[in-house]
Amino acid sequence: MSILGNDAGSFIKWRPLTIEHLVSNYRLTDINLLVYLAGWLFLVTISLYLSATISIQDYLNVSLDRSGIIDLVVFNPTLILGILLFYWFGFEWGFIPVYLSAFAVASLSGIPVLLSSLIGLSFVLGIGFYAMAYQSLRIDYNLRNLKSFTFFIVVTFLASFASSMGAFIWGFFHQLSVNEILTIWKSWWTGIFFQTVIFCGAALFLLTPYVEKWKTK
């Protein structure tokens, strides 16, 4: 039975293409496996580069007039990439680049390793909400019907809250006031929510059938 289940053009249940599945069905020297792994490593590298670029461009300086973390979260290409990788390939494909990039951004801004790890894990927690929701319920994820779209919105809302917990660690480390921390937190979760709905939602709607057909091949 195909790991993709139903026809890719109609109902598409989330069923990850796990690394374990690839390793079990292909030899390490097989070109199909190598293409997947090489492509994934390339995307991870791009994610880390984008995170470093954000830091170098001084997006992370916190001031009374402007909080750089707001800019990071309102448009976070690594998070967008990680969520799409999660939907199309599986949890491990998505959470690793998201965690590494968040950890790198926090570390480059001077936050200690332990706290940087917690900030990275807050993003992973958000992706974990997606995994639990789509693993538990048989819901179409290509957003081609009202039920699928509504479920996506609700899960994204909850996942955004989960991912925003790192904002408190960020604020406490920089010794910001309560109002400043709340401002960062609100910008963090709303930024995650809207960029996921707009960018990931559009990509899932337009590209999911083609990605699933490619995976079938």
N, C-alpha and C positions, 0 to 999 in steps of 0.2 A: 504494500500500500504506500502511496506517495506520502511523504512527510507534509505535503501541502494540503492534503485533504481534498476539499471541493474545488470545483472549477475556479480558476483565478479571476475570471471575468465577472463572476456573480457574487456569491457569498464567500468571503475570505476570512476564515478563522485564524486568529494569531497562533501560529505554531512555529517556534523558533528553529532555525537551522543551526543547531549547536555545534560547537567545536568537537564535542565528543562524537556526534553523528558523522562529521566529515572525517575524523581520524579513523573511525570504525569502518567506513566504507571506501576510503581511499588510502593508498600508500603515501608515505611522507614525500615520495618523489613524484607523485602524480601531479600533472600540470593543473588539474582542477583545484586541488587542495592548495597548491602553491599560489595560484592566482588569488584565491580568497584571502589567504594569510598575508600575501604581499600587499594586496589592496587595503586590507585592514590596517596593517602596520604603516602604510603610507598615510592613511587618514589620521591615525594616532599622531604621527609626526607633524602633520599639518595643524592638528589641534594644539599641540604644544607650542608650535611656532606662533600661532595666532595669540595664544595666551601670553607668550613672552613679548610679542609686539605690543599688546595692550599695556603691559607693564612698562615697557620702554617708553611708550608715548605718554607716560605719566597719567594714565587714566585712573590710577589707584590712590592719588593724593586726596586725602580727606580734608576739607576746609569748611568754614561756616557757610560759604556761598555755594559750594558745589561738592558733591560727594561722588568720587570716581566710580564707586561700586555701582551706582545707579546706571552709569553709562555701560559698564560691563554687563549688567544683567538685562538692560533693555534690549541690547543686541549682543547676544552671546552666541556666536556661530558654532562654538564647540558643543554647547548644550543642544542646539538645533540638530547638529550632526549626530550626537549621541542618541537622541530620541528617535531619529529616523533609523539609525542602525538597530536600535532596540526593536522597533516595529518590524522591520524587514528581515532581520537576521537573528536577533535574540538578545537576552539580557547582558551576557558577558561581552558581546560585541559593542554594546553601547555604553555600559557603565565605566569601562576602563579608560577610554579617552576623556570622558567627562570628569572622572575622579582625578586623573593625572593633571589635566589642565587647571582644574580648580585648586588643586594642591600647589601647582607651580605658581599660579597667580598670587596665592596667599603667601607662599614662601618668598617670592621675589619682592613682596611689599614689606617684608621684615617680620612677619608673624612666625612664631616658633613652630617647629615641625609638628608637635602634637596638636596644636590648635589648627594648623593648616590641614592636618589629616581630618579633623572633625568637620572643617568647612567642606572639604572634598566629600566626606561621607554624607553630608546633608544633601548634596546633589544626587548621590547614589540612592539615598532614601526616597527621593522623588521618583526616580526611575523604578525603584522597587514597588511603588504604588501601582504603576502601570503594569508591571509583571504580575502582581497578585490579582489585579482586577481582570486582566485578559486571560490569565491562566485559570481563574475560578469560574468565569462565566463565558458561555459560548456566544460571543458578540462579534459581529462583523466589524472589521477595523478599517475598511477602505473608505468609510464616510460617504457611501453612495445612497444611504437611506437615513431617515430621521432618527431611528433607534441608534444606529451606529454613530451618528454625529452627536446626539445628545449624550450618549455614554462617554464619548471622547471628551466632551466639554466638562462633564462632571469629574471624571478621573483627572483631567488636567488641572482643574481647580484644586483638588485635594493634593495632587502631587506638587503643585506650586507652593502651597503652604508648607509641605514637608521640606522642600528644598530651601525655603527661606529661613530655616532655623539657623543657618550659618551666619545670617546678618547680625544676630545678637553677639556671637563670638567676635565678629569683625568689629562691632561697635564697642564692646567692652575692652578689647585690646587697644583700640585707639583712644580710649577714655573719653568717649563722646557722651553728651548729655542724653537723658532719657528721650527727649523730643527728637534729637538727631538720630538716635538708634531706631526709633519708631518710623522716622521718615525713610531711613535706609531700608528697613524691613518692608514697609509698604511698597516702596519702589522695587524691591527685590522680587516679592511674590507677584505683583502685578506685571512686572516686566517679563518674568518667566511665563506667566499665564498667557499674555497677549502674543508674545513672540512664538510660543508653541502653537497657539490656535491659528495664527496667521500663516506662519512659514511652514510649520510641520503639517498643519491641516491641509494647506494647499498642495504640498508635495505628496501627502498620503492619498488625497483625492485624485490627483492627476497621474501619479506614477506607480501606485501600488499594483494594479493589474499587470503592468509590464515587468515590474520587478519579480512578481510571483511566477510569471511565465518563464522568465530567465532562470530563476531558481529551479524550476521544474526541469529545464534542460540540463 
